[in-house]
Amino acid sequence: MNALYLTARLDMAESLRSRWFMFYSIVFGGIVVLLFVFGLTESRILGFTGLSRLLVTYIQLCVAILPVFILITTVRSVAGDRDAGVFEYMLSLPVPLHAWFWGKMIGRFVVVFLPVFGAMAVAALYAVLRGIGVDWSLFILYTALLVALAWAFLGIGMLISTLARSPDVAQTGAFLTWLVLLLFLDLILLGLMIRERLPLELIVGIALANPLQSFRTAAILLFDPQMVVLGPSSYVILDALGRSGYLTFALAYPVALGTICAGVGYVLFRRGDLP
């Protein structure tokens, strides 16, 4: 446990000194500032007032921004150290491989999640000071969804980093993974549904296997309980799982996916980088 803690602390210290972390923090802090400047906390849209509307908009922006930031920065964890020759140095120290691998993942999770949560926390504090209503249950649910999303893409990033043999290949793989999940998967599913006339339940199931889609659908469910914008797909989801069941799925599935991907990455890392 001490080696795990020290590895996580080292990765956090290295990340805090890097320029990408400053830019990353400015992006999410700037988003919240802009939302306040444009008066979203005073608007009335779909019956939401106060901080709730800001959180809805903030979460939707995180869907597109957060995963690509996590993937691009995480894939350099293993591939970058391999390219820099850090493995030989680490293997000469009394640090177990599992402590090094999982310590880097935990440290990176803290680094990538703190700016996202910090921006939300500052917004909530500002709302309290201004006397603006804060729906704390919604705040907690959105925080939990962001935790699940961040962990899923951290696991995917660690797997890509383990498979890639250079930082450039790792970053290319990370960007393509994000692009497929963000755009191409929806287009492929739409084409299959139109051309092959597949059952709607199967299409919805495949779509929700995409962690971006499951997160986005859960975010929609929190401010639109009937999920009107999803059309017939909402009936499949609500009839099969219900509101509470789907929220549980949207929280548990990305965490499980990230853990499985990271676990596979660790097995490959242990077999591939030891004599």
N, C-alpha and C positions, 0 to 999 in steps of 0.2 A: 504493500500500500504506500510506503514511503517513496519507493521508486516511481510509482504511478503518479503520486502527487508532485514530485520534483519534475518529472517529464512534462506534466500538464502546466506547471508553473513556468518552465523554460519556454514552452511553446507560446504561452500567453505573453511572456516578456518580449519574445522576438516579434510577435504580431503587433504589440503595442508600439514598438519602435519603428515599424514599417510605415511607409507612406500610404499603402492601400487602406490601412485601418483608419487613418485620419480622413481620407476621402470617403470611406464607407460610413463613418460616423456623421460627417457633414451632410451626406446624401439623405440619411434618414432623419436627422435633426432638421434639415432644411425643408423636407416634405411637411413635417408637422408645423413648422413656422409658416409656410405658405398656406396651409389649410386654415390656420388661424387668421392670417392676413386677409384671405378671401372670404372670411366670415362664415365658414361652414358650420361653426358652432351655433350660429344664430338662425340657421335656415330651418325650414320645415319641409322635409321631403319624405314621403311614405310614412308620415306620422312620427318620425324620429326628430328629436330636438336635443339641444345640449351637446355633450361630448359624443353621443352615440353615432351621430351622422359623421363626425370626424373619424371615428374608429372604423366605420364601414368603408369610407373612402381610403383610409390608410391601409387597411387590410387588402383591399383590391389592388393597390399599388404594390404591396409587398409580394403579391402572387407573381408579378412579372420581374421584380427587381431582386428580391432576396435569394431565390434559388441560384441565379446566375452568379451573384457575388459569392455565395458559399462554394459553388462548384469550382469557379476559377481560382479561388484562393486555397481551397482544400486540396486540389489535385497536385499541388506542388509539395505537399507534406512528405510523401514517400518518394515520389519521382525526383523532387528537387534535392533531397538528401542523398539519394542514390547517385545523382549526377555530380553532386559536390564531393562525394566520397566520405560522407559522414558515417555511413554504416560501419566502416572499418574502425573508426574511432569509438563509436557507440559499443561495438562488440568487445572492445578492449576494456570496457568499464563494467562494474558489477550491476548492470541494468538488464533485467529480463526482457526478452523481446515483447512479451505480452504487455508489460508495463510501459514500454516505449510506444507501442502502437496505440493502445487504448488511452494512454496519457496524452498523446498528441491529439486524438479525437476529442477527448473531454476538454482539453485546453482550447482547442479551436471552437468547440461549441460555445464555451463561455464567451470567447472573443466575438463571435459572429452574432450571438443572441443579445448581448448586453446593449449595444447601440439601438437595436430594434425595440427592446423592452424599455430602455431608458427614454427613448423619444415618446413612447406611450405614457410612461410614468410622469414625465415632465408635463405632458398635455393634461393628464388627470389632475396633477397638483395645481396647474394654472387654472383649470376649470373650478376646482374647489375654492381657490382664492378669489375667483371672480364671481362665485355664487352660481355657477352653471351646473346643471344637473349631471351627475355621473351615475350611469348604470353599472354598478360594480360587478354584478353577475355577468353582464356582457363583457366587461373588461377582463374578467378572469377567463372566460371561455375563449376570447380572442387570443389571450396570452398562451393558453394551453394549445390552441391550434398552431400558433407560431412556433412553439416548442416542438410540436410534432413535425411540422414542415421542415424546420431547421435540422432536426435530427435525421430525417429521411434523406435529405440531400447531402448531409455530412457523410452518412454511410455510403451513399452512391459515389461521392467524391473520393472517399478513401479506397473504394474498390477500383475506380478508374486509375487512381494514383498508383495502386499496387500493380495493375496490369500494364501500365505504360512504362516504357524504358527511358523516357526522356521528358523533361518538363514541357517541351513544345508539343509532343504527342499527347501528353496528359491534358493540356489546355485545349487542344483541338477536340479531343474526345469529350471533354466537359461541355464545351460550347455546343457540339452536335447533339449531345444528350439533352441539354436544355432546350434546344431548338425543336427536337423531335417531340418532347413532352409538351412544349408550349403550343406548337402549331401543327406539325405533320400528323400527329396521332388523331387529332380531331378531324382533320380532312380525310384521313384514311377511313376512319369510322363512318363518316358521313357518306363516303363513296360506297362502302360495303353495304350500308343500310339501304341505299337507293338501288344499287345494282343487284345485290344478292338477296334482298328482302329477308334479311336475318331477323330473328325474333327481337323485339325491342328490349326484352330482359337481358339477352346476351350482349347487345350493344351497350346498354347502360352498365352492365357488369364490367366489360372490358374498359369502358371509359373511366369508371371509378377506380380501376387498378392503377391509373395514372395519379400519383400523389398530388400533382397540381390540380387535377380535376376534382378529386375528393375534397381537397382544401377549399377550392373555390365554391363547390356546391354547399359545403358546410357553412361558409361565410354567407352565402345567399340565404340559407335556411334560417340563420340567426336574425336577419332583418325582414325576411319574407317567409313566414311559417308555411305558406302554401306553395312556395317556389313557383309562382306563376310564370316567371320568365323562362323556366325550363320546359314549359309545355307538357306534353304527355309523359316525358321522362319523370316528372315529379310524382306522378301517380305510382309508377313502378317503385321508386325509392321509398315513398311514404307508406305504400301498402306492404312492402316487404319488411321494412325496418322500423318505420315510425320515426318521429322526430328525435326522441332520446336514443333510440337504437342507432340511427345514422350518425348522430354526434359522437356516440361511443366508437363507432367504426372509424369515423374521420380522425379521431384522436389515436386509436390503437393501431390502425393499419400503417400509417407512416412511420410510427416508432418501430413497429415490427419489421417493416421493410428496410429501414435504415440499419437496424441491428443485424438483420440477416446479411445485407450487403457488406457491412463492415466485418462481420464474422467470416464471410467467404474471403474477403480481402485479407484478413489476418492469416487464414489458413494458407492462402497462396503466398503471402509474404514470408511466412515462417518456412515454407517448403522451398521457396525460390531463392531466398537470400542467405540461407545457412548452407555450409558445406555438406 
